[in-house]
Amino acid sequence: MFYQLTFLISPSLNQEEKEIFLKKIETFLKEKGEILVTETPKKIKLAYPIKKTKEAFVFSLEFQTPEDKIEDIKKEIAKEKDVLRYLLIKKIIKKRKERERIEKEEKEIRKPKIKKLKPEKTVKEKKVELEKIEEKLKELIQ
């Protein structure tokens, strides 16, 4: 199965300690499966303090491993004192045709549905001669 692991690392680590820590995580994941994509850590400001820190390094990677190894990976990451938080997501890879169908449906949902209004039929007013109007007025008055 495919997974994405994103975690926040303590900002108190210097560059060497951070690289050693990341190598440790990567080697552990390589033992359990195969790493597909890694991103370089970025320093971010947190929206709220986590373990009394307001900044952290965010690191993300995608890997492939059997489902029975996930519990071991979670336990290993939870043991690390420099990890402030982590998120492990199972990625679902869909077949191409199904993915295209879903994308098409999403586009249709996003499109605003505008109904084209048909022009209303206008009532043609008959031109009435002035004389006929006068006659009818006389009839009404009498």
N, C-alpha and C positions, 0 to 999 in steps of 0.2 A: 504494500500500500504506500501511497505517497503522503507525506506530511510536511507541514511548515512549522518551524519552531522559531519563535521570536521571544527575546528576553531582554530585560534591562539589567545592565551591569553597573555596579557601584562606581561613581566618578572618582573615588579616592585612589583607584588603581592608576599607576603610571603606565607609560606606553609599553614597557617590557612586560610588566605584570599582566597587562591586558592581553598582549599577544600570547603569552604563556597560557593564560586561562582559556583563550579561544582555541589554541592548539589542543589543549586537553579535551575540550568539548568535542572538537572535530574528530580527534582520534577515537574517542569513545563512540561517537556515532558511526564512524567507519567500521568499527568492530561489530556493530549491530546491523549495519546496512550500508547503503551507498549514498554519499552526499552529491546532490545534483547542482545546487546553486547556493552560493554564499554571497553575502553583502558585507561591505566594510562597515565597521561600527561608526555610528554618528552620535555626537553629543547633543542631547536635547534638554530643554527645560520641561519639567513635569508640571502638569496642571495642578497637582496637589502633592504634598510631601509623601514619600514612601520611605518608611524606616528612617525618618528624620532627614531625608535628603531631597533637595529640590531639583537636582539635575541627575542625569544618568546617560550611559551609553546604550543605545539600542542596537541590537544585533539580530539578524534574521538569516535563516538558511532553510533550504528545502532538501528533503532526503527521502529515500525509499528504504523501507524495512518491513519485515513481517509484523503482523499485529501483536503477536505474543511478546515482542521485544519492547513495546511501548511502555509498559509498567516499569521496566528496568530503567528506561530513559527518564521517565518522570521522577523516579526515586533519586537517581543520580543528580539531576538538575536541582531538585528540592534540597539536597544535602549541601549544595554549594552556598557558602556564606556571602559570596560576592554577587549572587543573582538576587536582585530586588523583587522582580516579578517575571513570570514566563507564561507563554501561551503556546499550546501545542494544538495544531489544527490538522484534521484529516482532510486532504485534498482529494476531490473527486474528479477524475479525468473522464470526460464524457466522449462518446463517439462523435466523429466529425459531423455526420448528418444530423444527429440529435442536437448538437451544439448549434449548428447553423439554423435549425428550426426554432430553437429557443431564442436565438438572437433576433430572428425575423419577427417572432411574436412580441418580443420586448420593444422592437422598433415600432410595431403597429400600436402597441399600448401607449407609447410616448407621443405618437402623432395626435395632434388635436383633431377631433372629428368635427368638421364644419359641414353643415348641411347647406346645400345650395338652395336658395329660395327661388321658387318660381314666381315670375311676375304675376301680380294679381290681375284678374280680368277687370278692366275698367268698364263701367257702364257707359255706353254711348248715350250722351244726352241728345235728345231730339231737339232740333231747333224749332222752336215754336214761333210762329209769326205773331207780330204785335197785335194784329187785328183779332186773332183768336183769344188772346189774353184779355183784351178789352171786352169781348163778348162774354167771356166767363165771369169777369168781374161784374158786369151789369146783371147777369143772372143771379149771382150771389147777393148782390145788393138788393135786388127786388124780392 
